[in-house]
Amino acid sequence: MLYLSAHTSIVREGPNRDAYLKKRGEGWKHVQAVIALARRRASVLWALLRDNRAFTPLAPAMR
């Protein structure tokens, strides 16, 4: 599910596409770059669940 979500997210402009294009610029193959993006999305999801927070596109303010 995260792979398909990452694959779909690279179509639109935004931070996910930027991360994908950065990996491609580093010489990573398409599948490798999408997997890296899926892992990144999994990390964000885990942090949201761990901290019991809702998603916001901007980074939260440091306390």
Secondary structure, DSSP 8 states (H G I E B T S, - for coil): -HHHHHHHHTSSSSHHHHHHHHHHHTT--HHHHHHHHHHHHHHHHHHHHHHT----SS-----
